[in-house]
Amino acid sequence: MRSPARILVVDDVADNVEILRMRLGSLGYEVVTAEDGEQALAKVRADLPDLILLDIMMPKIDGLEVVKRLKADSALPFIPVILVTAKANPKDVVAGLDAGGDDYLTKPIDHGALVARVRAMLRIKALHDEVQALNQGLAAKVKAQVEELERIGRLRRFLAPQLAQAIVSAGDEKVLENHRREVVAMFCDLRGFTAFAETSEPEDIMQVLAEYHGAVGPLIRQHEGTLDRFTGDGMMVFFNDPLPCPDAPQRAARLALAMRDAVGNLVPAWTRRGYRLGFGVGMAQGYATLGRIGFEDRFDYTAIGAVINLAARLCSTAEDGQVLASGRLVDAIEELAEIAILGERELRGMSRPVTIYNLIGLKSAGASVV
C-alpha cells in the first residue's frame, strides 16, 4: 500500500466529490476522483487505488455493477470498497454488501464515521498486502525448492545420491558438461539371460530382474559408482566422474567382486526354479569423453571412448563368475586383489589382441568395504 494512501472517490455529484476530497485531503490522503461508473473502472485499472469510496446511484453504470466488476476481475489486487449512498434501508445495505462492498456509509456522511471507516479499511488493505507479499515470498521459496528437488531427481538418475546432493549443494552443474577424463569403466550382465528370456514368461523375467537389480543396485550406490545405464540385465558403471575419486580402480574392483558374490547368492534359488543363469563382469581403465546427452526433459550422463568399448568386450568374453580386467587397471589394483592372467585374446572390434586378467577375490589386507 502507498504512503500516503491513494483513495478514489466516485460520485456523479460534483459537490459531494469536492466535500470528500477536502475531508480526505485534510487527513493527508492522496485523492483521485471519477464522476461515473465507466470512469471509475478505468481509473481503478490505471491507478490501482488503495481504497474506493463509491456512490451507488450513478448514470451509465451504477455503483453495485461497478463493485461487482471490480471484485470479479482477478487481475486486480484486493481494493476495499466503501459504498456511499443516501439509501439507508437495510435491504439496500445488504444488497451493497452482497455485491462485493466491504463497508457502507449513508449520506449525509458523518465526518467521524468517515474517518473511522476509512482508517479501518486501509488497515485491512495494509494487512492484506502484507499477507500477499508473504504468500508471494513463500511461493517463490516453494518454487525454488521444487526446482531443486527436480534438479536432484534428474541428477540421481545417473549419480549416486550423495554425489547428486554434492553437485546441487555446490550450485554448479558445469561438471556435467562435455569433458575428457580418465575413468574406470565396468560392464556386467547375466550369463544365459538371452536364452532364459526366450523361453520364460514375462512375469518370471521381471521377477528375476527385480531380484538382480535389488541385489546389485545398492552396491553401486555404496561404492559411489556412476550408473550410466541399465538395459535389462546389462549395466554400465564408471568411476572418477563426474566427481573425481583417487581410488577409482580400487572402488571398481571391490564393487565388481561384491556384485559377483551378491548374484552368486541368488543363483541357487534361480537354479531351483530351473533358470540357468550366471554373472560376468568386464572392466577397463583409460580416458573417455563424458557429459550429458539427450534432449530437453530427458538427459542422460554418459561416457564414450575406447575404454568403454574395451570394458564392454571384456564383459562379453567373461564366463560365469569371472571379473575380467585389462592390464592398465590390473596394475592399479594388484596390491588389492588376487589376480590370474588368462593371456591374450582377440576381442571383437579390437585391432590388436588384449591381455586379459581375472579377478579372483580381494587379498585379506584389502578386504575392507568402502
C-alpha positions in Angstrom: 0.0 0.0 0.0 1.2 3.5 -0.8 2.1 6.1 1.8 0.1 8.3 1.8 -2.7 6.1 0.7 -4.5 6.9 -2.6 -8.3 7.0 -2.3 -10.6 7.0 -5.3 -13.8 9.0 -4.8 -16.6 8.2 -7.2 -19.8 10.3 -7.4 -21.8 11.9 -10.1 -22.5 15.0 -8.0 -19.5 17.4 -8.1 -20.3 18.9 -4.7 -20.2 15.5 -3.0 -16.9 14.7 -4.7 -15.4 18.1 -3.5 -16.5 17.6 0.1 -15.0 14.2 0.3 -11.8 15.3 -1.5 -11.3 18.1 1.0 -12.1 16.0 4.1 -9.8 13.2 3.0 -7.1 15.6 1.8 -7.0 17.2 5.2 -6.2 13.8 6.7 -3.2 13.5 4.5 -4.5 11.1 1.9 -4.0 11.4 -1.8 -7.4 11.7 -3.5 -8.3 11.0 -7.1 -11.9 11.3 -8.4 -14.3 9.9 -11.0 -17.8 11.1 -11.9 -19.4 7.9 -13.2 -19.0 4.1 -13.2 -17.2 3.8 -16.5 -14.6 6.4 -15.5 -14.2 4.7 -12.1 -13.4 1.3 -13.7 -10.9 3.0 -16.0 -9.2 4.8 -13.1 -9.0 1.7 -10.9 -7.2 -0.2 -13.6 -4.9 2.7 -14.4 -4.1 3.9 -10.9 -4.8 0.9 -8.6 -6.0 3.0 -5.6 -5.7 1.7 -2.1 -9.4 2.4 -1.2 -12.6 3.3 -3.2 -15.5 5.4 -1.9 -18.2 4.6 -4.4 -21.6 6.2 -4.8 -24.3 3.7 -5.7 -26.8 5.8 -7.7 -25.0 7.0 -10.8 -25.7 7.2 -14.5 -24.4 4.7 -17.1 -23.1 2.1 -14.7 -24.4 2.2 -11.1 -22.2 1.5 -8.1 -23.4 -2.0 -7.5 -22.4 -3.0 -11.0 -19.0 -1.3 -10.7 -18.2 -3.2 -7.5 -19.3 -6.5 -9.0 -17.0 -6.0 -11.9 -14.1 -4.9 -9.7 -14.4 -7.9 -7.4 -14.8 -10.3 -10.4 -11.5 -9.1 -12.0 -8.8 -11.5 -10.9 -6.1 -9.2 -12.4 -6.8 -6.6 -9.8 -5.3 -6.7 -6.3 -7.5 -6.5 -3.3 -9.0 -3.0 -3.1 -11.6 -2.3 -0.3 -14.7 -0.5 -1.4 -16.9 1.7 0.9 -20.3 2.2 -0.7 -21.6 5.7 -0.1 -25.3 6.3 -0.7 -28.5 8.1 0.5 -30.2 4.7 0.7 -30.3 3.7 4.3 -32.8 0.8 4.0 -31.4 -2.4 5.5 -32.2 -4.2 2.2 -30.1 -1.7 0.3 -27.2 -2.2 2.8 -27.4 -6.0 2.3 -27.6 -5.6 -1.5 -24.5 -3.5 -1.5 -22.5 -5.9 0.7 -23.7 -8.8 -1.3 -22.5 -7.1 -4.5 -19.0 -7.0 -3.0 -18.8 -3.8 -1.0 -16.6 -4.0 2.1 -18.4 -1.3 4.1 -21.3 1.1 3.9 -21.7 4.8 4.6 -25.0 6.7 4.3 -25.5 10.3 3.3 -25.2 12.8 4.8 -21.8 11.5 5.8 -20.8 11.9 9.4 -17.1 13.0 9.5 -16.2 10.8 12.5 -17.7 7.8 10.8 -16.0 8.6 7.6 -12.6 8.8 9.3 -13.1 5.7 11.3 -14.2 3.6 8.4 -11.5 4.9 6.0 -8.8 4.1 8.5 -10.3 0.6 9.2 -10.5 -0.2 5.5 -6.9 1.0 5.0 -5.7 -1.2 7.9 -7.4 -4.2 6.2 -5.8 -3.2 2.9 -2.3 -2.9 4.5 -2.7 -6.3 6.3 -3.9 -7.9 3.1 -1.0 -6.6 1.1 1.4 -7.8 3.8 -0.1 -11.3 3.6 0.0 -11.2 -0.2 3.7 -10.3 -0.1 4.4 -13.1 2.4 2.5 -15.5 0.2 4.5 -14.4 -2.9 7.7 -14.9 -1.0 6.5 -18.3 0.2 5.5 -19.2 -3.3 8.9 -18.2 -4.6 10.6 -20.3 -1.9 8.4 -23.3 -2.7 9.1 -22.9 -6.4 12.9 -22.8 -5.7 12.7 -25.9 -3.5 10.6 -27.8 -6.1 13.2 -26.8 -8.8 16.0 -28.0 -6.5 14.2 -31.3 -5.9 13.6 -31.8 -9.6 17.3 -31.0 -10.2 18.3 -33.5 -7.6 15.9 -36.0 -9.2 17.5 -35.5 -12.6 21.0 -35.9 -11.2 20.0 -39.0 -9.3 19.1 -40.8 -12.5 22.8 -41.2 -13.2 24.6 -40.3 -9.9 24.8 -41.8 -6.5 22.5 -39.7 -4.3 25.4 -38.3 -2.3 27.1 -37.1 -5.5 23.9 -35.6 -6.8 23.5 -33.7 -3.5 27.1 -32.5 -3.6 26.6 -31.0 -7.0 23.4 -29.3 -6.0 24.9 -28.0 -2.8 27.8 -26.6 -4.8 25.3 -25.0 -7.2 27.4 -25.9 -10.2 26.4 -28.3 -13.0 29.4 -27.4 -15.1 30.9 -30.8 -14.1 28.2 -32.3 -16.3 29.4 -30.5 -19.5 31.4 -32.5 -22.0 35.0 -33.1 -20.9 37.8 -35.7 -21.1 38.9 -37.6 -18.0 40.5 -40.9 -17.1 37.8 -43.3 -15.8 37.4 -46.9 -14.8 34.5 -48.4 -16.8 32.6 -51.5 -15.8 30.0 -53.6 -17.7 28.2 -56.5 -16.2 25.3 -58.8 -17.2 23.8 -62.2 -16.6 25.2 -65.2 -18.4 22.4 -67.2 -20.1 19.9 -64.4 -19.8 19.0 -64.3 -23.6 18.2 -68.0 -23.6 16.3 -67.6 -20.4 14.2 -64.7 -21.7 13.4 -66.5 -24.9 11.8 -69.4 -23.1 10.3 -67.8 -19.9 7.1 -66.0 -19.1 7.4 -62.2 -18.9 6.4 -62.3 -15.2 9.3 -64.6 -14.4 11.7 -62.5 -16.3 10.6 -59.4 -14.5 10.9 -61.2 -11.1 14.5 -62.3 -11.9 15.4 -58.7 -13.0 13.9 -57.3 -9.8 15.9 -59.7 -7.7 19.1 -59.0 -9.7 18.7 -55.2 -9.6 17.8 -55.3 -5.9 21.0 -57.2 -5.1 23.5 -55.1 -7.1 21.9 -51.7 -7.2 22.6 -50.8 -3.5 26.2 -51.9 -4.0 26.7 -49.4 -6.8 25.4 -46.7 -4.5 27.5 -47.9 -1.6 30.7 -47.8 -3.7 29.7 -44.4 -5.2 29.8 -45.5 -8.8 28.1 -43.6 -11.6 25.4 -45.7 -13.1 25.4 -44.8 -16.8 22.6 -47.1 -17.9 21.0 -50.5 -17.5 19.2 -52.4 -20.2 17.5 -55.5 -19.0 20.3 -57.5 -17.3 23.1 -55.3 -18.6 24.6 -52.4 -16.6 27.4 -49.9 -17.3 29.0 -48.2 -14.3 32.1 -45.9 -14.2 34.2 -44.3 -11.6 36.2 -41.0 -11.2 33.5 -38.9 -12.8 31.6 -36.6 -12.5 33.3 -36.1 -9.2 36.9 -37.4 -9.1 37.9 -40.1 -6.6 41.6 -41.0 -6.2 40.8 -44.7 -5.6 38.6 -45.3 -8.6 40.3 -48.6 -9.6 40.0 -50.0 -6.0 36.4 -49.0 -5.8 35.6 -50.6 -9.1 37.4 -53.8 -8.1 35.6 -54.0 -4.8 32.2 -53.3 -6.5 32.7 -55.9 -9.2 33.6 -58.6 -6.7 30.8 -57.7 -4.3 28.3 -57.8 -7.2 29.7 -61.2 -8.3 29.2 -62.5 -4.8 25.7 -61.0 -4.4 24.5 -62.5 -7.7 26.1 -65.8 -6.6 23.8 -65.8 -3.6 20.8 -65.6 -5.9 21.9 -68.4 -8.3 20.8 -71.4 -6.0 17.2 -70.1 -5.9 17.2 -69.5 -9.6 18.6 -73.0 -10.2 15.8 -74.5 -8.2 13.3 -72.7 -10.4 15.0 -74.1 -13.5 16.9 -71.0 -14.5 20.4 -71.5 -15.7 21.9 -68.0 -15.1 25.3 -66.7 -14.1 27.1 -63.4 -13.9 30.1 -61.8 -15.6 32.0 -58.5 -15.4 34.4 -56.6 -17.7 36.5 -53.6 -16.5 39.0 -51.3 -18.1 40.8 -48.1 -17.2 41.5 -45.3 -19.7 40.4 -41.9 -21.0 36.9 -41.2 -22.1 34.8 -38.2 -23.1 31.9 -37.7 -20.7 28.9 -35.4 -20.5 25.2 -35.0 -20.9 23.4 -36.4 -24.0 19.7 -36.3 -24.9 17.1 -33.7 -25.2 15.1 -31.3 -23.1 13.4 -33.1 -20.2 15.3 -36.3 -20.9 19.1 -36.0 -20.4 21.5 -38.8 -19.5 25.1 -38.7 -18.4 27.4 -41.0 -20.3 31.0 -41.8 -21.3 32.3 -42.5 -24.8 35.7 -43.8 -25.8 37.9 -46.8 -26.5 38.0 -47.7 -22.8 34.2 -48.1 -22.8 34.3 -50.4 -25.8 37.1 -52.5 -24.2 35.1 -52.9 -20.9 32.1 -54.0 -22.9 34.1 -56.5 -24.9 35.6 -57.9 -21.8 32.2 -58.3 -20.3 31.0 -60.2 -23.4 34.0 -62.5 -23.0 33.6 -63.2 -19.3 32.3 -66.6 -18.3 30.1 -67.2 -15.3 31.8 -65.9 -12.2 34.6 -64.1 -14.0 35.6 -60.5 -13.4 37.8 -59.6 -16.4 40.1 -56.6 -16.5 42.7 -55.1 -18.8 46.4 -54.6 -17.9 46.3 -50.9 -17.0 43.6 -51.5 -14.4 45.3 -54.6 -13.1 48.5 -52.5 -12.4 46.4 -50.2 -10.2 44.8 -53.0 -8.1 47.5 -55.7 -7.9 48.0 -55.0 -4.2 44.3 -55.2 -3.5 43.1 -58.2 -5.4 44.1 -61.8 -6.2 44.5 -61.8 -10.0 45.1 -64.5 -12.5 46.4 -63.9 -16.0 44.4 -65.5 -18.8 46.6 -64.5 -21.6 46.0 -62.6 -24.9 42.6 -62.8 -26.5 41.2 -61.5 -29.8 38.2 -59.3 -28.9 35.6 -58.2 -31.4 36.2 -54.6 -32.6 39.7 -54.5 -31.2 42.6 -54.1 -33.7 45.1 -56.0 -31.5 45.0 -58.9 -29.1 44.4 -57.8 -25.5 46.0 -59.4 -22.4 43.1 -60.4 -20.1 43.2 -60.9 -16.3 40.6 -62.4 -14.0 40.0 -61.0 -10.5 39.7 -63.9 -8.1 39.0 -62.0 -4.9 40.3 -59.5 -2.5 43.5 -60.0 -0.6 43.0 -60.1 3.1 44.6 -56.7 3.6 42.2 -55.1 1.1 39.0 -56.7 2.1 37.6 -53.7 3.9 34.4 -52.2 2.3 34.1 -48.6 1.1 
